[in-house]
Amino acid sequence: MTIATWLPHEVRRCGKQAVVLPVLAALLACVAMLTGPGGGTLLGHSLLTSALPAATALACAAVVAREQLLELHLSLPTPYPRTVARRLAWPAAVSAVSALALVALVRAGSHSLNLGAALLELTGLTVLLAGGAVWATVRSGSAATATGLIVAAVLAKLLLIDRVVPEGAGQGVPALLAGSVLIVLALRALGDAGRSGGEGAVSGRWPGTGGGPSGNVAGHRSTRGETG
């Protein structure tokens, strides 16, 4: 199967939020920065560093939680973790384009902004929040848990980390590494659940079955191989 075959399908399966959330967050941060004074307001700076990563993480959690055909995926030759990774690539790409446009527009608006440091911090926080959101959704079977984790992480950054850790590489690199580990752990958990025969994901739950994009999910047992 070529990329031209599976990419349009996976984009449709991601839903509109995979595009809408990152783009709206980038626009909000851009407006907050450009309408403030030359150095940007505290609110504008907070939105610049946190709005896009948080929106991207919410989109990634929704992508994982909205899947309701897990038995079908487990019966296909393509491993389910690979399918999830393909889908997560779509909001990640939208977020990357939005981040580049955001930083370029803010810099063009005569703001003193270090492009490299800003992009590194945005990338690190985005990967960290997205990794945490995907991991939390896989572990709990609900995007609601991921939402709480995202809110807590953003508050911790704005109220604590920004005061003690230098911006740019000081925050971006550790966040990037930690987020990458969380994504790997989440995909590995999905693979382990598939190899165990589909009798429930981690913690006895399947992400996204019977609960919608953000609802709680009850325990689910595969029906493969059963006769009516």
N, C-alpha and C positions, 0 to 999 in steps of 0.2 A: 504494500500500500504506500503510495507516494504522499508527500506533504500536501500536494494539491487536492488529494482525496480526503484526508482526515482533518486538515486544518479548518475548512469551513464548518464541518460538523462539530468540532470541538468548540469553536467560537460560539456557535448557536447554543451549545449545551451550557456555556458559561453564564448566559443571561446578560441582560442589558446593564446590570449593576457593575459588571467588570469594566465597562467603559465609562458609565455615567459617574460613578463615585470618584475615581481618580481625577477625571477632567473637572468636575465641579469643585473638588478640593483645591486643585491647582488654580482655578479661576478665583476662588475665594481668597486664597493666600496672596495672589497677585494683586487683586484689588485692595486688600488691606495694606500691602506694602506701598503701592503706588499712590494711594490717597493720603498717606501719612506724611510726616515731615521728611526731610532729606535722609535722615538716618533710620527712618522707619520706627513705628511705635512698638511698644512691648507686645501688644496684641498681634501686630503685623509680623513681628519676628517669630512669635510663638506659632502662628499659623504657617509661616514659611517653613519652619523646621518639622512641624508635627502633623499638619492637616493632610498632606498628600500621603505620607507613610501610613497614617491611621486609616484613611479611606481605602488604600490599596489592601491593607490587611483585612478590612471588613469584606472587600470584594473576594479575596482569596478564601476566606472562611465560608462565604456564601456559595462559592463554586464547589467546595467539598461537601457542604451540607445539603445541597439541593439534589444530589444524585439519588434516584429512587429505583434504579434497575440494576442492583448489585449482583443478583444471581446471574443476569445476562452477561455482565462484564466478567464474572468469574468463569463463565463457560467459553469465553473467547480466547483465542491464542495470545492476544496482547495482554501482558500483565496489567492488572488494575493500577498499580502504582505508576506505571508509565503513562496510562491514560490521564491520571490525575496531574502528573507533571506537565503533560501537554496542555492541559486546560489552564493550569496555573501560569504557564508561559504567556497566555494572552493578557490577563490583567497586569502581569509584570512588564510586558512590552508597552502597554498603554501608559503605565506609570512612568516608565523610563522616558518616553516621549514627552509626557506632561512635565516631568522634572526638568528636562532640558529647556523646554519652552518657558517654564516658570522662572528659572534662574536667568535665562537670557533676557526676558522682559524686565525683570527687577533690576538687572545690571544696566540695561538700556535706559531705565528711568532715573539714572544718575545716582543710584545708591552705591555706597562703598561696600561691595560684596566680593569676597574672594570666591571665584567660580569653582576652583578645585576643591576648596574646603567645604563649600556649600553642597556641591554634588556628592562628595564623599560622605558627609553627614546624612544627607537625604537617603543615599543608597543604603548606608548601614542601618539606619533606623527602619527603613522600609523592609529590608530583609529580616530584621529582628522581629518586627511586629507581625509581618506576614508568616514567618516561621512559627512564631508563638501561636498565632491564630489557627493555622492549619493543624499544628500539633494538638491544641486544645480541642478543636472540633473533632479530630480523629479519636482522641481519648474519651471525650464525653458524649459524642454523637449529637452535639447541639452547637449551633453558631452562637447561642446566647453566652455560653462560657467564654468563647473567644472574644466577644464584645467586652465583657468585663475585664478580661486580661489586657485588652488593648487600652481601655480607659485607664487602668491602673498603671500601665507602663508609660503612657503619655504624661500622666500626672507626676510620676516619679522623675521623668526627664525634666519637666518644666520646673518643678519645685525643689529638686535635690541635685540631680546629675549636672544640670547646667551651671550650678553654683560651685561645684567642686572639680569638674572634669573639663579640660579645655575643649572648645568646639573644633570641628574639623576632624582630623585623623584621630585625635584623642578619644572621640566618641564613635566615629564612624567605623574604624577598624575592629574594635572589640564587638560592636553590635553586628557587623557583617559576619564575623566568625560564629558568634553565638546563634544568629538566625539561620545560618547555613546548617549548623548541627541540628537545630530543631526541625528543619525541613527534611533532612535525611532521616531523622528518627520517626517522623510522621509517615513518610513513604515506606519505611521499613516495617512499621506497624501494620500498614495496609497489606504489605506483601506477606507478612507472617499470618495475618488473618485469612488471606486467600489460600495459603498453603495448608492451613489447618482444616480446610473443608468448608469455609464460609459459615461456620456456626457462630456468628457474632464477631464483631470486631473487638478491639481492645476494650476492656471493662464491660464486655457483654453487650456492646451496642454497635449498630451500624450507623455511620454518619448519613443523615439526610433521608432516611426511610420513614415515610408516614408522618413527617412533622413539618414539611415545608422548609424554606430556606433558613428559618431561625427558630423553629419550634423544637421542643424537647422530643427525643426519639425513644421509643420503647425498645426493649431487647428484641432482636430479630433472628430467626433461625432460617437457614437456607432450606429450600425445598427441592434442591437438585436430587434426582434419583428416586424421588418418592412417587408413588402411583396413586391415582385418585381412588 
